[in-house]
Each structure stands twice: as C-alpha cells, then as structure tokens.
Amino acid sequence: RTNLGQGVDLDALLGTPAEAAQRLLDSSIAPANSGKMATLNSAEKRADGVVQFDYTVRFAEGSPMAGRVIKNQACVAYNPA
C-alpha cells in the first residue's frame, strides 16, 4: 500500500490496464530468472475505477513447484481520500 496523495491521475501513472498488469507480472510475480512464466489473460478497468486482471503462472522445470500452474486474479485500486 502506497500513499499517492490527492490529484494523482492513476491512468497516467499506471498506463492502460494491460500495461499496469504486465508491469506487475514482470517486476514482482514472475521476474526474469525466477523460474516462473506469467501470462496475462485479461485486464480491464471496471466501472468503479478498479483495475482488475487475470493471469496464469507456470513454473519451470527444476523449480520446487515444477510443472504446476496457478491461475489468479488481482486488483489495483486507488482512493484519493
């Protein structure tokens, strides 16, 4: 959780829903050389302003979870108050 303050344009900060989701996948969920491969399945901005996305993570051979697949959903929300 980060305090961004008032007047922040979340669209300008994050980019499109797909760009924001891909950035999170690449930097935190499945960074390079992590033994994980993430695929973005969908990303959208809901009517309430929340960015929601669905992704799949596959674990590479040789990793402790080799061969496993996880499907997940995540949301990014911003309350300027």
N, C-alpha and C positions, 0 to 999 in steps of 0.2 A: 504494500500500500504506500502510495506516494502522494504528498500534498502538492497539487499543482497550482492552487490559488485560483482566484476568480479571473474571468476574462480569457481563459485559455481556449483556443479553438482546437478541440480534440481531433477533428478531421485533419487539420493542418499538421498537428503533432504526430498522429499515427499513420496518416495516409488512408488509402482505401481499406475496407475490412480485410480483403485478401492480403494486402501488403503488411498490415499490422499482424495478422495471424502468421504469415510466413516469417516475419522478423522474430516473433516469439519462438516458433518452431526451430529456426536456425540458431538462435542465440542461447536458448535455455532448455528446450525439450529434447532436441536431437542435434547438438552442435557437432561440427566436424570431428572425426576420430573418436566419437563416443560409443560406437558400436550400435547406434540406433539410426534408423532411417524413418523420417516422418513425411507423411503425405497429407496435404491439405485437401479435405473432401469438399468442404463448403465453408463460406464465410459470408455473413450478412450483417447489416445494421438494422436492428429491429425498430419498430415504431416508437418504442420508448427510449431510443438512443443508444441502447446497449449493443455492442459488437459481439456477436456470437459466432463461434466457428467449431467445426467438427474435423477431427484429424485421426489418422491411423499411424501407429508407431510399430515398426518391425525391428526385431532385434537380430543382429548379425551373428553368424556362426562364430563360436569362440567366446561369445559373451556369456555371462552367467544365466541369462534368460534366452539363449539362442533358440531361434525358431518360433518364439512366441510373438503374438500380435495383440496389440491393445488398441481399442477404439475409444476415443474420448471426446467430450465437448468442453469448451471453455468460453468464458465471457469476460469482456473488458467493459467496465462501467465507470462513469465519471459523474460525480455530484459536486457542482461548483460551490455549494454552500459551505 
